[in-house]
Amino acid sequence: MDAEVPLLSEKRPAAAISKDVFLAELKKLARIAIPMLVVTVCQQMVIFVSTMMLGHISELSLSGGAVATSFTNVTGFSLIFGMASALETLCGQAYGAGQYHKLGTYTYGAIMSLTVVAIPISILWVFMDKFLIFVGQDPLISAEAGKYSVWLISAIFPYAILQCLVRYLQMQSLIVPMLLSSALSLCFHIPVCWALSFRSGLGSAGPALAIGLSYWFNVILLVVYVKYSSSCEKSRVCLWNDSFARVGEFFRLAIPSASMACLEWWTFEIVILLGGLLPNPQVETSVLSICLMICSLHFYIPFSIGAGASTRISNELGAGNTDLARMAVWGVTIIGMIELVVAAVVLMSLRSVVGYAFSNETEVVDYIKKMIPLVSLMLVSDGISGLLSGVARGSGWQHLGAYVNLGAYYLVGAPAAGMLGFLTSLRGMGLWMGLNLASLVQNVVLALITIFTDWKKQESKAQERLLNDSHPPAVDNGGC
C-alpha cells in the first residue's frame, strides 16, 4: 500500500448512539439529499418536458413517443443507469477510506465501459419500428416510435457520461455543482425543446433531439468543473493511468447493480408495451405512460434521499464506522416516509387536473383521474424501494436486491398484471394493479434484508475491497 494512502485501520472512534449524534447524521443526510433532489428532478424534467411537448403535437406523437420512451428505457437508459450505480459503492467507500485517487480511475473506467455498452444499444434503436411491428404493436404507433428512438441515439452517449460524473461528485458530497449544471440544463432544454418541436419542422423528432442536446450541455458543464475545480484536485487523475485496470472491478459490481435497477424498471416499461395490445391502444399506452411519468418524476425524490443514504453509508463503511452507517439507515427512513405521505396526499388532491398537463383529450384526462388512486399508492410503495435501494448501493449488497426484484416483479407482479389486464375488464388499471402488488412484495423483502444486515460484515467486505489494490495512486500533472 502506498504511503500516501491512509491506512484503513486508522478508524475514528465508534459513535455512541445518542440523540445528538443521530440529529447530526440527519443534518448530513439532508445536506446531501435536498440538493440531490433538485439535481435528479431537473434531470428527469428534461424527459418530462419532452413528453409534454409530444402530447401537444398530436395523440399519435404522444403514443409513439411513449412506446419509444418505454423501449429505450428497457434496452438502454435503465441499463446505463443501473451500471453507473456501481460507482456509489466503489467511489463512496474509496472516498471514506481516503483513497481519493481511486475515485478518478473508477470514474474513467466506468465512462469507457458505458460508452462501449452504448454502441450496440444505439444500433438496436435503429431497428425499433421493425421490432415493434413484429411483436404486434400498431403499425402507425411503431413507425412514430421508430422515428423518435433514432433521434434519441443523440442522448444515450452523453447520458452514460453524465451518470458517471454524477456518481463521482455525489460520493464526494460535491452536490452544488451538479445542482447548478442540472438547473441550467433544464433552462436550456425548455426553449430548445419548444423550438425543435413547433418551429423546426422535425415534429415528434424535435423533443428527442432536444433531450440529447440538453444532456451534452450538462456533461460539458460538469467536465469543465471537474477539470478546473480545486475540490476535485485529489481525485482528478490522468485519463489513461490505471483506468483500464479498474474496468474489471467496475463490471463485477455494475452487473448486479444493473440487474437490481433494470429488473424493476423493465417491468414498468413492459406494462406500457402490453397496453398497446389492449383495445383502444392509443389511449391505453398514453395513459399508462403518463402514469409512469408521474411515478418516475416523483421516484427521483426518494431516490435522491436514498442517494444521501448511499453516500453516507458507503463513506462510513469505507472509514470503518458501522454505527454511523446504521444511523444513516434510520435517518433516511424517517425523512423518506414523511415525504412519501405528503406526495401521495398532494397527488390525490390534484387528481382532477393532472391529466390536462399532458393532453387536451377528454378521454385521456378522465382515464388519468380514475388511475390516480392507484398511482398514489405506487408513489408510496415505489418510493420506499427507492430509499432501500440507496441502502443497498451504499452497503454493496446489490446482488441481493437483484434477486428480490426478480422474484417480486417476474414471479408475482408480471403474472398478476397479465391476468388483471387481459382476463378482466380492468384493462390498463389491471396492469397497474399488478405493478402495485409487485412493489409491495419487494418492499417487504428489502425491509427484512435491511433490518437483519450484519454491518460489521459489510465493513469487512468494504475494507477487503479497498485493500485489494496493487496500483499506485495517480495524480494530475497537468499533462492529461
Secondary structure, DSSP 4 states (H G I P E B T S, - for coil): --TTSPPTT-PPPPPP--HHHHHHHHHHHHHHHHHHHHHHHHHHHHHHHHHHHHHTT-HHHHHHHHHHHHHHIIIIIHHHHHHHTHHHHHHHHHHHTT-THHHHHHHHHHHHHHHHHHHHHHHHHHTHHHHHHHTT--HHHHHHHHHHHHHHHHHHHHHHHHHHHHHHHHTTT-HHHHHHHHHHHHHHHHHHHHHHHHTSS-TTHHHHHHHHHHHHHHHHHHHHHHHH-GGGTTT---SSTTHHHHHHHHHHHHHHHHHHHHHHHHHHHHHHHHHTTSSSHHHHHHHHHHHHHHHHHHHHHHHHHHHHHHHHHHHHHHHT-HHHHHHHHHHHHHHHHHHHHHHHHHHHHTTTTGGGGT---HHHHHHHHHHHHHHHHHHHHHHHHHHHHHHHHHHT-HHHHHHHHHIIIIIIIHHHHHHHHHSSTTTHHHHHHHHHHHHHHHHHHHHHHHHT--HHHHHHHHHHHHH---S------S--
